[in-house]
Amino acid sequence: MTIYTVTSKQLLNDYAVLQTLENASFEIGQTITVDDVGGDFDGEVVVYAVPQYYYIGTDGNGFPAFNPNIPINNQVMYVAVGDAVQRTPATGTIEFDPVCTWIDDGDIADWLGIEVATAGDEAFLVICAAAANAFCSLRRFENGYFDQLSVVPSSAVKLGTTMYGGALYRQRGSAGQDFATFDGMGQGTTNGLSAIVKQLLGINRAVVA
């Protein structure tokens, strides 16, 4: 669960706009929970837009309009029926549970070149895919990328995430940082964040994708 602090609120023509203190990563269509902002703002809502400019109301066709001369960071817009509220300082929170779905267990199995033998293997592949999605998307966010969690940013990022998930799977049964083996000689490393994985994910360097 991720929680953001609300710093301002606005409601015009049945569209609410909140600004957060933190640099949020909301996506259009995502469900969020607004708490303690007050009035018609609170509740479980669906993100309509993540505007970068000051909201001035709707146009003649009923669509939200903005002033391009007044940029505002960290905003989120959603439908909220209620009395007009001009932009004003506010308190409260926005909660949401970000779930990244860049790869699945099948991607890892294909990359490893294996066929799942048991239900336990399949379950572990699913866990590895979920862990790789969560970890790789977080690392990209920490390095300045603002990706959609439901759409993989590029083929390179997909491959990097898959390779990391594959490294997690291959480390199964190992007590250390190497692949599980029956022989202590010649153990291979499972360093998931190898140089090539970092290169594919575009992390630990300037934003490029």
C-alpha positions as CSV (number, residue, x, y, z in Angstrom):
1,M,0.0,0.0,0.0
2,T,1.3,3.4,-1.0
3,I,0.1,6.6,0.8
4,Y,0.5,10.1,-0.5
5,T,-0.2,13.4,1.4
6,V,-2.7,15.8,-0.1
7,T,-1.6,19.5,-0.2
8,S,-4.4,21.1,-2.2
9,K,-7.9,20.4,-3.6
10,Q,-10.2,21.8,-6.2
11,L,-13.6,20.9,-7.6
12,L,-15.2,22.4,-10.7
13,N,-17.9,21.1,-13.0
14,D,-17.9,17.7,-11.3
15,Y,-14.2,17.1,-11.6
16,A,-11.9,17.1,-8.6
17,V,-8.2,17.8,-8.7
18,L,-5.8,17.0,-5.8
19,Q,-2.2,17.8,-5.5
20,T,0.2,15.6,-3.5
21,L,3.3,16.4,-1.6
22,E,5.1,13.5,-3.1
23,N,5.9,12.8,-6.7
24,A,3.1,10.2,-7.3
25,S,2.9,7.6,-10.1
26,F,-0.9,7.5,-10.7
27,E,-2.2,5.9,-13.9
28,I,-5.4,6.7,-15.8
29,G,-8.1,4.1,-14.9
30,Q,-6.4,3.2,-11.6
31,T,-8.6,3.0,-8.5
32,I,-7.4,5.1,-5.6
33,T,-8.9,5.9,-2.1
34,V,-9.1,9.5,-1.0
35,D,-9.4,9.9,2.8
36,D,-9.9,13.0,5.1
37,V,-9.8,15.6,2.3
38,G,-13.4,16.3,3.2
39,G,-16.8,16.8,1.6
40,D,-17.3,15.4,-1.9
41,F,-13.7,14.6,-2.4
42,D,-13.5,11.4,-0.2
43,G,-14.1,7.9,-1.4
44,E,-12.9,5.2,-3.7
45,V,-12.5,6.8,-7.1
46,V,-11.0,6.1,-10.5
47,V,-8.2,8.3,-11.9
48,Y,-9.5,10.3,-14.9
49,A,-6.3,12.2,-15.7
50,V,-2.9,13.3,-14.3
51,P,-2.9,16.9,-15.4
52,Q,0.2,19.0,-15.5
53,Y,-1.5,22.4,-15.6
54,Y,-4.0,24.4,-13.6
55,Y,-7.6,23.2,-14.1
56,I,-10.0,26.0,-15.2
57,G,-13.2,24.0,-15.6
58,T,-14.8,22.3,-18.6
59,D,-15.0,23.5,-22.2
60,G,-18.1,23.7,-24.4
61,N,-18.1,20.0,-24.9
62,G,-17.8,19.1,-21.3
63,F,-14.2,18.1,-21.3
64,P,-11.7,19.4,-18.7
65,A,-9.7,22.5,-19.8
66,F,-6.4,23.7,-18.4
67,N,-4.3,26.9,-18.4
68,P,-1.0,25.9,-20.1
69,N,0.7,29.0,-18.6
70,I,0.3,27.6,-15.0
71,P,2.1,24.3,-14.6
72,I,1.4,22.3,-11.4
73,N,3.2,19.1,-10.5
74,N,1.8,16.0,-8.8
75,Q,-1.8,16.4,-9.6
76,V,-4.5,13.7,-10.0
77,M,-8.1,14.3,-11.4
78,Y,-11.2,12.2,-10.9
79,V,-15.0,12.6,-11.2
80,A,-16.6,14.0,-8.1
81,V,-20.1,15.4,-8.1
82,G,-20.5,18.3,-5.7
83,D,-20.4,22.1,-5.0
84,A,-17.5,24.0,-6.6
85,V,-14.4,24.4,-4.5
86,Q,-11.7,26.8,-5.8
87,R,-8.1,25.6,-5.5
88,T,-7.2,25.8,-1.8
89,P,-4.7,24.2,0.6
90,A,-5.9,20.8,2.0
91,T,-5.0,17.9,4.1
92,G,-5.8,14.2,3.8
93,T,-4.3,11.2,2.0
94,I,-4.5,9.2,-1.2
95,E,-4.0,5.5,-0.9
96,F,-3.5,2.9,-3.7
97,D,-1.9,-0.4,-4.2
98,P,0.4,-0.3,-7.2
99,V,0.7,-3.7,-9.0
100,C,3.2,-4.1,-11.9
101,T,2.3,-6.6,-14.5
102,W,5.2,-6.3,-17.0
103,I,6.0,-10.0,-17.2
104,D,4.3,-13.3,-16.1
105,D,5.4,-16.8,-15.2
106,G,5.3,-17.9,-18.8
107,D,7.9,-15.2,-19.8
108,I,10.3,-16.6,-17.2
109,A,9.7,-20.2,-18.3
110,D,10.3,-19.3,-21.9
111,W,13.6,-17.5,-21.1
112,L,14.8,-20.4,-18.9
113,G,13.8,-22.9,-21.6
114,I,12.0,-25.2,-19.2
115,E,8.7,-26.9,-18.9
116,V,7.0,-26.7,-15.5
117,A,7.0,-30.2,-13.9
118,T,4.8,-29.7,-10.9
119,A,2.2,-27.4,-9.4
120,G,4.8,-26.3,-6.9
121,D,7.1,-25.2,-9.7
122,E,4.3,-23.3,-11.4
123,A,3.5,-21.5,-8.1
124,F,7.1,-20.6,-7.6
125,L,7.4,-19.2,-11.1
126,V,4.3,-17.0,-10.4
127,I,6.0,-15.7,-7.2
128,C,9.2,-15.0,-9.1
129,A,7.4,-13.0,-11.8
130,A,5.5,-11.0,-9.2
131,A,8.7,-10.3,-7.3
132,A,10.6,-9.3,-10.4
133,N,7.8,-7.0,-11.5
134,A,7.7,-5.3,-8.1
135,F,11.5,-5.0,-7.7
136,C,12.4,-3.9,-11.2
137,S,9.6,-1.3,-11.4
138,L,10.6,0.1,-8.0
139,R,14.3,0.3,-9.1
140,R,13.3,2.2,-12.2
141,F,11.1,4.6,-10.2
142,E,14.0,5.2,-7.8
143,N,16.2,6.1,-10.8
144,G,13.8,8.7,-12.2
145,Y,11.4,6.8,-14.5
146,F,7.7,7.2,-14.3
147,D,6.3,4.1,-16.0
148,Q,2.9,2.7,-16.5
149,L,2.7,-0.4,-14.3
150,S,0.2,-2.1,-16.7
151,V,2.3,-1.6,-19.8
152,V,5.9,-2.6,-20.1
153,P,8.0,0.5,-21.1
154,S,10.1,-1.3,-23.8
155,S,11.3,-4.7,-24.9
156,A,14.6,-4.0,-23.2
157,V,12.8,-3.5,-19.8
158,K,10.8,-6.6,-20.4
159,L,13.9,-8.7,-21.0
160,G,15.7,-7.2,-18.0
161,T,12.7,-7.9,-15.7
162,T,12.4,-11.5,-17.1
163,M,16.1,-12.1,-16.6
164,Y,15.9,-10.9,-13.0
165,G,12.9,-13.2,-12.5
166,G,14.8,-16.1,-14.0
167,A,17.7,-15.5,-11.6
168,L,15.3,-15.6,-8.7
169,Y,13.9,-19.0,-9.9
170,R,17.3,-20.5,-10.5
171,Q,18.4,-19.6,-7.0
172,R,15.6,-21.8,-5.6
173,G,16.9,-24.2,-2.9
174,S,20.2,-22.2,-2.5
175,A,21.2,-21.0,1.0
176,G,23.5,-18.3,-0.4
177,Q,23.9,-16.2,-3.5
178,D,24.7,-19.0,-6.0
179,F,22.7,-21.6,-7.8
180,A,21.8,-24.7,-5.8
181,T,24.1,-27.5,-6.7
182,F,25.2,-30.9,-5.4
183,D,28.8,-30.0,-5.9
184,G,30.6,-27.1,-4.2
185,M,32.9,-26.7,-7.3
186,G,32.1,-24.3,-10.1
187,Q,29.0,-22.7,-8.6
188,G,27.5,-20.0,-10.8
189,T,26.4,-16.6,-9.6
190,T,22.8,-15.5,-9.5
191,N,23.5,-11.8,-9.3
192,G,20.1,-10.7,-10.7
193,L,21.2,-7.1,-11.1
194,S,24.2,-7.9,-13.3
195,A,25.5,-5.3,-15.6
196,I,23.4,-6.4,-18.5
197,V,20.2,-6.4,-16.4
198,K,21.0,-2.9,-15.2
199,Q,21.6,-1.9,-18.8
200,L,18.3,-3.3,-20.0
201,L,16.4,-1.7,-17.1
202,G,18.2,1.6,-17.7
203,I,19.1,2.0,-14.0
204,N,22.1,3.5,-12.3
205,R,22.5,5.9,-15.1
206,A,20.7,8.9,-16.6
207,V,17.2,8.3,-17.8
208,V,17.2,7.1,-21.4
209,A,13.8,5.5,-22.0
